[in-house]
Amino acid sequence: MKLRSSLLTAVGSTALAAGCQGNPFPDPPVHIIQNMDFQQRYEAQERNDLFEDGRAMRRPVEGTVARGEVHLKENDHLYRGRGPDGRLVDALPSNIVDSAALLARGEERFNIYCSPCHDKAATGHGIATTRGGGFQVQPASLHQDRLRAMPLGYFFDVITNGKGTMLSYAAQIPAEDRWAIAAWVRTLQTHGKTKGWDETTGMTTVAAAEPAAENGAQKDG
Amino acid sequence: MPAIFPRWTNKIPLALGVLGPLAGVGLVLFVWVYFSPSFTDVGYRPEQPVPFSHKLHAGEMGLDCRYCHNTVERAAHAAIPPAATCMNCHSQVKIDSPKLAPVRRSYNTGEPVPWVRVHQLPDFAYFDHSPHIAAGVGCASCHGRIDTMTVVAMDQPLSMGWCLDCHRNPEPHLRPLDQVTNMSWGDSETEDTMIDALRKLAGTSAPAETAGEQQTYNYREDPERTRLPEPPVACSGCHR
């Protein structure tokens, strides 16, 4: 009798405890067997109280730049969208090939980073502008005549440095992807909301019909 | 002469022989189940300094995971975004919300928002997000349906056995490469999106005839993949 009741208790408490599995709890998990799970080693974005600002990740010393092309950003065309004369360029940098793959990349990146505000068709009515009371300043439609006349480098420049109420996206999007987005913006402008371009030839051929961009190049963004 | 030991002592060897092993097995099972991460870690839902809702941002608004966690395709670490990323929209929307005060303070002073880490692997395990994304493992496979979580909680144990289950047989967790951040991939309610994506891969636009039949994704025949995933199953793959 006693045995049976204690057995019942054991089974019952096991079942109860098993029922707790996966229930939300706010305190850090207790690792009963530690197994060196937590070592004196820091990962990205972890806290380290050794330093005054509490960050394990250190910033570069002020006034210094790491070595290498990516950090020095010496290529004005690739990293600033400007030619030797300091004007915004209307061509892709030499290391970025105009192709269907570039446009696919540009579309994907545009939909990730730009469409929340500008929407996928670039008319400026993205989902973020419709929630929480809306934007104070409506995002620009990229189909307006002023922007249709702008050179490719202009879009690169705006993504890189921001414009008006739009903040810089340079930290979120690598330079190569910014060019892909610029190419996709040009494609959207040329073709409106429909995908009418020739997938085999890429952007340049279809943009040739565009009453181009010389006048836009005078004014930087 | 009376017996030195009372009669019940005859049962001691039997009890030790039977109950001892049972207790031993019970103890092993107890530790096995209750000391494992699937019991100690799953459900960890820390309170965050800002009541950011993934359900609102990723679910209802449909922002892509990579809008904020933008390093995930290129780096080992899927970065928690700086306040500047929040301010891309929140310099325009809900600009006076008291809930966003820590974000505004962080943006103005450069002091980080003290977000609490939810998913943490043991320090002796090497993990890199980027090859998992490149192999087409969906975010939801490890992080669960983040788009339904108001406050993020751990959904999977992230234990070694759990990692190995997938490394030994990745197929059930692989999806087309452009569906990695799609939270509802494989969800029966949204099966149409899945079938559309499969059809796009197959290069056919014909609807109807395939609609009824059950389709599964075969990563070996995916033309978008330049190489097939070869997840390491040796110790040194993750313990370097």
HADDOCK unambig.tbl for C-alpha pairs under 7 A between the chains (distance, minus, plus):
assign (segid A and resid 21 and name CA) (segid B and resid 39 and name CA) 5.46 0.50 0.50
assign (segid A and resid 22 and name CA) (segid B and resid 42 and name CA) 5.00 0.50 0.50
assign (segid A and resid 22 and name CA) (segid B and resid 43 and name CA) 4.50 0.50 0.50
assign (segid A and resid 23 and name CA) (segid B and resid 43 and name CA) 5.21 0.50 0.50
assign (segid A and resid 24 and name CA) (segid B and resid 43 and name CA) 4.26 0.50 0.50
assign (segid A and resid 24 and name CA) (segid B and resid 44 and name CA) 5.72 0.50 0.50
assign (segid A and resid 24 and name CA) (segid B and resid 45 and name CA) 5.68 0.50 0.50
assign (segid A and resid 24 and name CA) (segid B and resid 153 and name CA) 6.97 0.50 0.50
assign (segid A and resid 25 and name CA) (segid B and resid 43 and name CA) 6.07 0.50 0.50
assign (segid A and resid 25 and name CA) (segid B and resid 44 and name CA) 5.21 0.50 0.50
assign (segid A and resid 25 and name CA) (segid B and resid 45 and name CA) 5.47 0.50 0.50
assign (segid A and resid 26 and name CA) (segid B and resid 44 and name CA) 6.03 0.50 0.50
assign (segid A and resid 26 and name CA) (segid B and resid 45 and name CA) 4.89 0.50 0.50
assign (segid A and resid 26 and name CA) (segid B and resid 46 and name CA) 4.27 0.50 0.50
assign (segid A and resid 26 and name CA) (segid B and resid 47 and name CA) 6.25 0.50 0.50
assign (segid A and resid 27 and name CA) (segid B and resid 46 and name CA) 6.22 0.50 0.50
assign (segid A and resid 28 and name CA) (segid B and resid 44 and name CA) 6.88 0.50 0.50
assign (segid A and resid 29 and name CA) (segid B and resid 40 and name CA) 5.85 0.50 0.50
assign (segid A and resid 29 and name CA) (segid B and resid 41 and name CA) 5.34 0.50 0.50
assign (segid A and resid 29 and name CA) (segid B and resid 44 and name CA) 6.63 0.50 0.50
assign (segid A and resid 30 and name CA) (segid B and resid 40 and name CA) 6.44 0.50 0.50
assign (segid A and resid 31 and name CA) (segid B and resid 40 and name CA) 6.90 0.50 0.50
assign (segid A and resid 32 and name CA) (segid B and resid 35 and name CA) 6.00 0.50 0.50
assign (segid A and resid 33 and name CA) (segid B and resid 35 and name CA) 6.95 0.50 0.50
assign (segid A and resid 37 and name CA) (segid B and resid 122 and name CA) 4.19 0.50 0.50
assign (segid A and resid 37 and name CA) (segid B and resid 123 and name CA) 5.32 0.50 0.50
assign (segid A and resid 37 and name CA) (segid B and resid 124 and name CA) 6.68 0.50 0.50
assign (segid A and resid 38 and name CA) (segid B and resid 122 and name CA) 6.26 0.50 0.50
assign (segid A and resid 38 and name CA) (segid B and resid 123 and name CA) 5.59 0.50 0.50
assign (segid A and resid 39 and name CA) (segid B and resid 123 and name CA) 6.00 0.50 0.50
assign (segid A and resid 44 and name CA) (segid B and resid 77 and name CA) 6.80 0.50 0.50
assign (segid A and resid 112 and name CA) (segid B and resid 64 and name CA) 5.57 0.50 0.50
assign (segid A and resid 112 and name CA) (segid B and resid 66 and name CA) 6.89 0.50 0.50
assign (segid A and resid 112 and name CA) (segid B and resid 67 and name CA) 5.82 0.50 0.50
assign (segid A and resid 113 and name CA) (segid B and resid 67 and name CA) 5.57 0.50 0.50
assign (segid A and resid 116 and name CA) (segid B and resid 63 and name CA) 6.74 0.50 0.50
assign (segid A and resid 127 and name CA) (segid B and resid 61 and name CA) 6.33 0.50 0.50
assign (segid A and resid 132 and name CA) (segid B and resid 93 and name CA) 6.17 0.50 0.50
assign (segid A and resid 132 and name CA) (segid B and resid 94 and name CA) 6.26 0.50 0.50
assign (segid A and resid 133 and name CA) (segid B and resid 93 and name CA) 6.63 0.50 0.50
assign (segid A and resid 134 and name CA) (segid B and resid 93 and name CA) 6.02 0.50 0.50
assign (segid A and resid 135 and name CA) (segid B and resid 92 and name CA) 4.99 0.50 0.50
assign (segid A and resid 135 and name CA) (segid B and resid 93 and name CA) 5.52 0.50 0.50
assign (segid A and resid 136 and name CA) (segid B and resid 92 and name CA) 5.55 0.50 0.50
assign (segid A and resid 166 and name CA) (segid B and resid 88 and name CA) 6.74 0.50 0.50
assign (segid A and resid 167 and name CA) (segid B and resid 88 and name CA) 5.78 0.50 0.50
assign (segid A and resid 172 and name CA) (segid B and resid 70 and name CA) 6.08 0.50 0.50
